[in-house]
Amino acid sequence: MASRIFSRLKAIDFYKKIPSDLTEATLAGAWLSILAAIIMILLFGMEFLAFMSTTTSTHLIVDRSSANELLKINFNVSFPALSCEFATLDVSDALGTKRLNITKTLRKTPIDHVMMRVGAAKDDSVKKPAPKYDHEGRFDEEDDIDITLPIDHNNFQQTLARYPIVVVNFFAPWCHWCQRLAPTWEAATKEVHDKYPEWDGRIRFAKVDCTAEMELCRGHFIMGFPSIRVFRKGHDEIAIGGRQDHESYTGDRTKEALVAFADSLIPSAGQPHIKHEHLEAAPQSSGCNMAGFILVKKVPGTLHFAARSEAHTFEHSWMNMSHMVHSFYFGSRPSSRKYSLLQRIHPEGLNADWADKLHDQTFLSEHPQSTHEHYLQVVLTTVEPRSGNKMLGYDAYEYTAHSHTFMSDDTPSAKVTFDLSPIQIVVKEASKPLYHFLTTTCAIVGGVFTVAGILDSILYQSVKLLRKAELGKQG
């Protein structure tokens, strides 16, 4: 019974055997067998390497960032002719959000005209209220006072050398704030010099007309009007790091406040190393480096670098917004591991400036009142490694940059306008499935074996035909 079942099973054998005494081995078949084996091994090795490697797939989708997600913008920009005293960063966006004078995440460092650091970074985190003024017209009927006549470059240094303390008002006649301060300054000057006359010689109030003494004002890095500076022998005659130090008064601009300020200065007259607690260091250089980051919504917006003050007026023709962008990029810098991943699977590879197209570029103001504008179009590329670990994934922001300079009737500035693409590029890394490898391996073995068999059959039959032809000729 069992033998009968087994005999029936033999009928469905796909691989029926030919008796060995009916087969014939040939030398050509041997060479074809060796060649087929070599080809099988090579193709198998190549397929195995392909199986062990990974492939990437790229998709374009609508940006799936959450509605409340914020974008980090990092920047480091140097302005050789913009004083840190007035340098500000404002941010606005297409939704109408405006943030003026960003300070929390911004660091300002004084630099000179060749962008070398010349002082400590300035902290503007504590915003001071605008100074108060006396009522307009309060001192308009005061008599003219000779001592209130402006000093100039001919007697400026002599005035500083004569008095232990000199408080100088650098002004411009056309400036609104200067016009409002003028009668108060004259009244305060009269009262201070009545209290401390020439024979006392401890303090002097003076003023300089910057429209007439442009070089003198520029030499003291005056950018906004009015600027009140305090020069004291106790500091100015002591060179600190090759520079002479003096201070800036930023308090109220009323007569009472100025006279009280003069009274508070008197005890330190002629005393070196004593600084007034309510004074700030005056600018010792012409420029400012602004570095830091801001968080913005993912909508079109603008970063606005400019000189701004609620209590000063600026001469536009004096302002030079030339700048150098050391770095400007979106998001966070990738770790070395994430950078290697991005470099490996990025669709087009990475250029040196892949994330920072403005890196180390310089933009010069060749004409007065020049405003610089940079337009950036930002694209998000998300890479997802095959490991499935989201911590290894990375959001890479790349952008194109277009810059131009134009003459502006407003305060010269440097603007960076950014626009984010609604399309997100997703690059996924994946490995080949095992079934694909097995299928391909079988195809390699079967295909090469079959093709080699066909070639061997053709070759064998061709040889037989040739031999028959030769025998026919001989017969």
C-alpha positions in Angstrom: 0.0 0.0 0.0 2.8 2.4 1.0 4.9 1.6 -2.0 1.9 2.3 -4.3 1.4 5.8 -2.7 5.1 6.6 -3.0 5.1 5.5 -6.6 2.2 7.9 -7.3 4.0 10.7 -5.6 6.9 10.2 -8.0 4.6 11.2 -10.8 4.5 14.8 -9.6 8.3 15.1 -9.3 9.3 18.4 -10.9 12.9 17.4 -11.0 12.9 14.0 -12.9 16.4 12.6 -13.0 18.2 11.4 -16.1 20.2 8.2 -15.6 23.8 9.0 -15.4 24.6 6.5 -18.2 22.5 8.7 -20.5 24.4 11.9 -19.8 27.5 13.2 -21.4 30.1 15.6 -19.9 31.8 18.0 -22.3 34.8 20.3 -21.9 32.8 23.3 -23.1 30.1 22.5 -20.5 32.8 22.5 -17.8 34.0 25.9 -18.8 30.5 27.3 -19.0 29.8 25.8 -15.5 32.9 27.5 -14.1 31.9 30.8 -15.7 28.3 30.5 -14.5 29.6 29.8 -10.9 31.8 32.9 -11.0 28.9 35.1 -12.2 26.6 33.7 -9.5 29.2 34.5 -6.8 29.7 38.1 -8.1 26.1 38.8 -8.4 25.3 37.3 -5.1 28.0 39.5 -3.5 26.7 42.6 -5.1 23.2 41.8 -4.0 24.3 41.1 -0.5 26.1 44.5 -0.3 23.0 46.2 -1.6 20.9 44.3 1.0 23.2 45.5 3.8 23.2 49.1 2.6 20.3 51.5 3.0 18.2 53.4 0.5 16.5 56.8 0.8 13.1 58.0 -0.3 12.2 61.7 -0.7 8.7 63.0 -0.3 7.2 66.5 -0.6 4.4 67.2 1.9 2.7 70.2 3.4 4.6 71.3 6.5 3.3 69.4 9.4 4.8 71.6 12.1 2.4 72.2 15.0 0.5 75.5 14.9 2.3 76.9 18.0 5.8 75.7 17.1 8.4 78.5 17.2 11.4 78.8 14.9 14.8 79.8 16.3 16.8 82.3 14.3 20.5 82.6 15.2 22.6 85.6 14.2 26.0 87.2 14.6 26.4 90.6 12.8 29.0 93.3 13.1 28.3 97.0 12.4 31.6 99.0 12.4 29.8 102.4 12.4 26.8 101.7 14.6 27.3 102.5 18.3 26.1 100.0 20.8 24.6 102.9 22.7 21.7 103.1 20.1 22.0 99.8 18.3 18.6 97.9 18.5 16.9 94.9 17.0 13.2 94.9 16.2 11.2 91.9 15.0 7.8 91.9 13.2 5.8 89.3 11.3 2.9 89.0 8.9 0.5 88.5 11.7 1.0 92.0 12.9 3.2 91.0 15.9 5.9 93.6 16.7 8.7 93.4 19.3 10.8 96.4 19.7 14.3 96.6 21.1 15.0 92.9 21.8 17.3 92.5 24.8 16.7 89.2 26.5 18.5 87.0 24.0 20.8 89.7 22.4 24.4 90.5 23.3 26.0 93.7 22.2 29.8 94.1 22.2 31.7 97.3 21.3 34.0 96.9 18.3 36.2 99.3 16.3 36.2 100.2 12.6 38.1 97.0 11.8 35.6 94.9 13.8 38.0 94.1 16.7 36.5 93.9 20.1 37.3 96.8 22.3 35.1 96.3 25.4 32.9 94.1 27.4 29.5 92.9 26.1 26.6 95.3 27.0 23.6 94.1 28.9 20.3 95.9 28.0 18.0 93.6 29.8 16.9 96.4 32.1 15.0 99.0 30.0 15.1 102.5 31.4 12.1 104.9 31.0 12.5 107.9 28.7 13.9 110.9 30.6 11.5 113.6 31.8 11.6 117.2 30.6 10.6 120.5 32.0 7.4 122.1 30.7 8.1 123.9 27.4 8.5 127.6 27.8 9.4 127.5 31.5 12.8 129.0 31.0 12.2 131.0 27.8 12.5 134.3 29.5 15.8 133.6 31.1 18.5 136.1 30.3 21.3 135.0 28.0 24.3 133.6 29.9 27.8 133.9 28.4 28.9 130.7 30.0 26.3 128.8 28.0 27.9 129.7 24.7 29.0 126.5 22.9 32.6 125.5 23.1 34.4 124.3 20.0 37.5 122.3 18.9 39.7 125.3 19.8 38.9 125.3 23.5 37.4 121.9 24.1 40.6 120.3 25.5 41.4 123.4 27.5 38.0 123.3 29.1 38.4 119.6 30.0 41.9 120.4 31.5 40.7 123.3 33.5 37.9 121.7 35.5 37.9 118.3 37.4 34.4 117.7 36.1 32.9 118.9 32.8 29.4 117.9 31.7 29.0 118.4 28.0 25.8 118.5 26.0 26.4 117.5 22.4 23.5 118.8 20.5 22.2 119.7 17.0 20.0 122.9 16.6 17.5 121.1 14.3 16.9 118.3 16.8 13.5 118.4 18.5 14.8 117.0 21.8 17.7 119.4 21.7 15.4 122.3 21.2 13.3 121.1 24.1 16.3 120.7 26.4 18.0 124.0 25.4 16.2 126.4 27.8 16.4 123.8 30.7 20.2 123.4 30.0 20.8 127.1 30.1 18.8 127.5 33.4 20.6 124.5 34.9 24.0 125.9 33.8 23.2 129.2 35.4 22.2 127.7 38.7 25.2 125.3 38.8 27.6 128.1 38.1 26.0 130.3 40.7 26.5 127.5 43.2 30.0 126.6 42.1 31.5 129.8 40.6 34.7 130.1 38.7 36.8 130.5 41.8 35.4 127.2 43.1 36.5 125.5 39.8 35.2 122.0 40.5 32.5 121.7 37.8 31.6 123.1 34.4 28.5 122.7 32.3 29.2 123.2 28.6 27.7 122.4 25.2 28.9 121.6 21.7 27.0 122.3 18.5 27.6 119.1 16.4 26.5 120.8 13.2 29.5 123.1 13.5 31.9 120.7 15.1 31.2 117.5 13.2 34.7 116.0 13.6 34.8 116.8 17.3 31.4 115.0 17.8 32.4 112.0 15.6 35.6 111.7 17.6 33.6 111.1 20.7 31.3 108.6 18.8 28.2 110.9 19.0 25.4 109.4 17.0 22.2 110.6 18.6 21.2 114.1 19.9 21.3 115.3 22.6 24.1 113.2 24.1 25.2 114.3 27.6 28.8 113.2 28.5 30.7 113.5 31.8 34.4 114.1 31.5 36.4 113.8 34.8 40.0 114.1 35.4 39.7 111.2 37.9 39.0 108.9 34.9 40.0 110.6 31.7 43.6 111.0 32.8 43.9 107.2 33.5 44.3 105.2 30.4 42.6 101.8 30.7 43.8 99.4 28.0 45.0 102.3 25.9 41.7 104.1 26.1 40.4 107.0 28.2 37.2 106.4 30.0 34.3 108.8 30.4 30.6 108.4 31.1 27.2 109.1 29.7 24.3 110.7 31.5 20.9 109.1 30.7 18.7 110.6 33.5 15.9 113.1 33.5 16.4 116.3 31.5 14.7 118.7 33.9 16.4 121.6 35.6 16.0 120.0 39.1 17.4 116.6 37.9 20.4 118.3 36.2 21.3 120.5 39.2 20.8 117.5 41.6 23.1 115.5 39.3 25.8 118.2 39.5 25.5 118.3 43.3 26.0 114.5 43.4 29.2 114.8 41.2 30.9 117.5 43.4 32.2 115.1 46.1 34.1 113.1 43.5 35.8 116.2 41.9 39.4 115.5 41.5 39.1 112.0 43.1 40.5 109.3 40.8 38.7 105.9 40.4 35.4 107.2 41.8 32.5 106.7 39.5 28.9 107.9 39.8 26.6 105.0 40.3 23.9 106.3 38.0 26.2 106.9 35.0 26.9 104.5 32.1 30.2 104.1 30.3 30.2 106.3 27.2 31.0 104.6 23.9 34.7 104.1 23.3 34.3 102.8 19.8 32.4 103.4 16.6 30.8 100.0 16.1 28.9 97.2 17.7 28.6 93.4 17.3 25.1 92.1 17.8 24.8 88.3 18.4 22.2 86.1 19.9 18.9 84.4 18.9 15.2 85.0 18.7 12.2 82.7 18.6 9.5 83.6 16.0 6.3 82.1 14.6 6.6 80.2 11.4 5.2 83.0 9.3 6.9 85.6 7.1 8.7 88.2 9.2 11.5 90.8 9.4 14.5 91.4 11.6 15.3 95.1 11.7 18.7 96.2 12.8 18.8 100.0 13.3 19.7 102.9 15.6 16.7 103.9 17.8 16.1 105.9 20.9 13.0 107.4 22.5 15.0 110.5 23.7 17.5 111.1 20.8 17.3 112.3 17.2 19.7 111.0 14.5 21.4 112.7 11.6 20.6 110.2 8.8 23.5 111.4 6.6 26.0 110.5 9.5 24.7 106.9 9.7 26.6 104.1 8.0 24.9 100.7 8.2 27.7 98.7 6.6 27.9 95.3 8.2 29.4 91.9 8.1 27.3 88.8 8.7 29.4 86.3 10.6 26.6 83.8 10.8 22.8 83.7 10.2 21.0 80.4 10.3 17.7 78.8 11.3 17.1 76.1 13.9 19.9 74.5 15.8 23.3 73.3 14.7 23.4 69.6 14.2 25.7 67.4 16.3 28.5 65.6 14.5 26.4 62.4 14.4 23.4 64.2 13.0 25.6 66.1 10.5 27.0 62.8 9.3 23.5 61.4 8.9 22.4 64.5 7.0 25.5 64.5 4.8 24.9 60.8 3.9 21.2 60.9 3.0 20.6 64.4 1.9 19.1 64.2 -1.7 21.8 66.5 -3.2 24.5 66.3 -0.5 25.7 69.2 1.6 27.6 72.3 0.4 29.9 74.3 2.7 27.2 76.9 3.1 24.2 74.6 3.1 22.6 76.2 6.2 24.2 79.7 6.2 24.3 81.4 2.8 25.2 84.8 4.4 28.2 83.4 6.3 31.1 85.9 6.4 29.6 88.2 3.8 30.2 91.9 3.9 27.7 94.6 2.8 29.0 98.2 2.4 27.1 101.5 2.3 28.6 103.3 -0.6 26.3 106.3 -0.3 24.7 108.2 2.7 21.3 107.0 4.0 21.8 103.5 2.5 19.5 100.7 3.8 20.5 97.1 3.3 17.8 94.4 2.8 18.3 90.6 2.7 15.4 88.4 1.5 15.6 84.8 2.6 13.4 81.9 1.4 13.5 79.1 3.9 12.8 75.4 3.3 12.5 72.7 6.0 14.1 69.3 5.3 13.4 66.5 7.8 15.6 63.4 7.8 14.5 60.2 9.4 17.1 57.5 10.0 16.2 53.8 9.5 16.7 53.0 13.2 13.3 54.5 14.0 14.7 56.5 16.8 13.2 60.0 16.6 16.0 61.4 18.7 18.3 60.8 15.8 16.1 62.6 13.3 16.9 66.2 12.4 15.1 69.2 11.0 17.5 71.0 8.7 16.6 74.5 7.5 18.1 75.7 4.3 17.5 79.0 2.6 18.3 81.1 -0.5 19.5 84.7 0.0 19.0 87.8 -2.1 20.4 91.1 -1.0 20.3 94.7 -2.2 21.0 98.2 -1.1 18.9 101.3 -1.7 18.6 104.9 -0.6 16.1 105.5 2.1 14.4 108.7 3.4 13.9 106.9 6.8 16.6 106.0 9.3 19.2 103.8 7.5 19.0 100.2 8.7 19.7 96.6 7.9 16.7 94.4 7.3 16.5 90.6 7.1 13.1 89.4 5.7 12.4 85.7 5.8 9.7 83.7 4.2 9.1 80.0 5.1 8.0 77.6 2.4 4.7 75.7 3.2 6.3 72.6 1.6 8.3 70.2 3.8 10.9 67.8 2.4 10.9 64.4 4.2 13.9 62.1 3.5 13.5 58.7 5.0 16.2 56.1 5.3 15.2 52.4 4.9 16.8 49.0 4.5 15.7 46.3 2.0 13.4 43.6 3.3 14.8 40.0 3.7 12.2 38.6 1.3 13.5 40.9 -1.4 17.1 39.6 -0.8 16.0 36.0 -0.9 13.9 36.5 -4.1 16.8 38.2 -5.8 19.2 35.5 -4.8 17.0 32.8 -6.2 16.6 34.8 -9.4 20.3 35.1 -9.7 21.0 31.4 -9.2 18.1 30.2 -11.4 18.6 32.8 -14.0 22.4 32.3 -14.4 21.9 28.5 -14.4 19.2 28.6 -17.0 21.1 31.0 -19.3 24.3 28.9 -19.0 22.2 25.8 -19.8 20.8 27.4 -22.9 24.3 28.5 -24.0 25.6 25.0 -23.4 22.8 23.4 -25.4 23.3 25.8 -28.3 27.1 25.2 -28.2 26.7 21.4 -28.0 24.2 21.2 -30.8 26.3 23.5 -33.0 29.3 21.2 -32.5 27.2 18.2 -33.4 26.0 19.8 -36.6 29.5 20.7 -37.6 30.7 17.2 -37.0 27.8 15.8 -39.1 28.7 18.2 -41.9 32.3 17.0 -41.9 31.3 13.3 -41.9 29.0 14.0 -44.9 31.8 15.5 -46.9 34.1 12.6 -46.1 31.4 10.0 -47.2 
